[in-house]
Amino acid sequence: MNTDVRAAAARVVAAVLGGTSLNRVLPGKLKEVSERDRALLQQLSYGTLRQGPRLDAILKQLLDKPLRDKDRDIRGLLLCGLYQLDSTRVPDHAAVAATVDATRALKKHWAKGMTNAVLRRYLREREQLTEALDQAAAACHPTWLFQTILKQWPTAAAGIIDANNQQPPMTLRVNLNQVSRGDYLAGLEGLGIAAKASSLSNHAIQLATPIDVWDLPGFSSGTVSVQDEAAQMAALLLQAQAGERVLDACAAPGGKACHILELQPQLGELVAMDIDTLRLQKVSDNLTRLGLTATLMTGDAIEPPASLAAASFDRILVDAPCSASGVIRRHPDVKLLRRESDIALLADQQLRILQGLWPLLKSGGSLRYATCSIIDEENSQVLQRFLTAQSDAVPSSLEMPGSGTVTVGHQLLPSAGGTDGLFYATLKKAK
Ligand SMILES: C[S@@+](CC[C@H](N)C(=O)[O-])C[C@H]1O[C@@H](n2cnc3c(N)ncnc32)[C@H](O)[C@@H]1O
């Protein structure tokens, strides 16, 4: 039986409020609703989470007392209800009625009257309730993140915050072994799919409107992959040469690993490692679709498997686990999941990963460090801590299109209609 779409969205939001990532919860819920409700479930989930901190601050004003943890689904439902009243074309009375109705599907009959009262009061008092919000909530960000962005990026903050609140563009990576970017663009045009070449990566195409990947010509045979332009820079900056042995130490789901192989078909070996065996399966799926080969390995970069010999890699890519503060527009659940206290823990983990991998690099070899974070503690500061203790590590410059040559590290900032916010740096091992 198909689940009520608003009840499903409420459960998605509730799961995120409870600490589960959107990527983990949404796919299962999409299967529970009818096919015609899937787009709406997606919109309600992403939209509500994107505005989560703002909607939650409004909801707090509307509730006499906080809801109990066991009623997180009702909190999720009320947040989805507020989102619909503000940001969808569903007429107010229909949005209220459908949201109230979803209490039945959630088997929370007691919440029917309260849901109705809360949403109706919002319609009556929207202006005052919105005016009472602090700056961070009004900007749909948790306070700690809002303040961090303002402090670290004073002149770019408004653009970053705006980008974090937008739907991201769908960007493709063209496999130049199969087709030129110009020819692929012409093919899209012929099919009436509006798209343009992107400027940062010369492999990238941005679609005017997101579409189902299976509707992309050549997707199943590996002609294109979906990958943000900023992420495409990892393989482009790595510049792996023919015959080299390369380690992608945090490889899953494999976007960058596949791009490395596409760019250098004569590579000696690519070892794609990840700590998460389940996620490693996605690397395998991607390699299969693209007809590429790599050595897959479950392993912890902090204490690499003994089978990886010391000084055996020419290049290492460390796409480190991070706060994802640079890809919030793609992962709006980050706004509700991340805590300020996570940042120091992540920075320590990133440092230990660098320290664990460094012995695997040949002398004269190079390591590219990347994160999808815009928070300095996870980026330059990790490198500085690493360099202080590692005398044979030398920061090296990298060629970043549009920014010229940059030393130690370069931050791409998220921008509306532009790229994700990724950080890149290069370290060379002294000979
Ligand atoms: C940012 S994602 C990598 C994305 C990937 N490079 C791509 O382009 O598709 C970070 C990955 O690091 C993995 N990871 C986290 N801690 C790790 C560790 N100690 N050793 C190896 N992998 C780790 C996570 O499982 C996750 O898949």
The ligand as a Gaussian input file, in Angstrom:
#p B3LYP/6-31G(d) Opt

LIG

0 1
 C       34.038000      12.908000       0.641000
 S       33.741000      11.209000       0.610000
 C       34.691000      10.699000      -0.776000
 C       34.035000      10.968000      -2.101000
 C       34.752000      10.284000      -3.258000
 N       36.143000      10.640000      -3.317000
 C       34.121000      10.598000      -4.594000
 O       34.589000      11.462000      -5.315000
 O       33.127000       9.938000      -4.932000
 C       34.721000      10.644000       1.940000
 C       34.832000       9.138000       2.049000
 O       35.798000       8.842000       3.056000
 C       35.449000       7.617000       3.645000
 N       36.207000       7.534000       4.911000
 C       35.942000       8.087000       6.099000
 N       36.906000       7.805000       6.983000
 C       37.818000       7.054000       6.339000
 C       39.036000       6.430000       6.709000
 N       39.518000       6.561000       7.945000
 N       39.695000       5.705000       5.797000
 C       39.210000       5.563000       4.528000
 N       38.062000       6.121000       4.126000
 C       37.380000       6.860000       5.007000
 C       33.948000       7.693000       3.776000
 O       33.392000       6.394000       3.887000
 C       33.563000       8.406000       2.478000
 O       33.192000       7.481000       1.494000

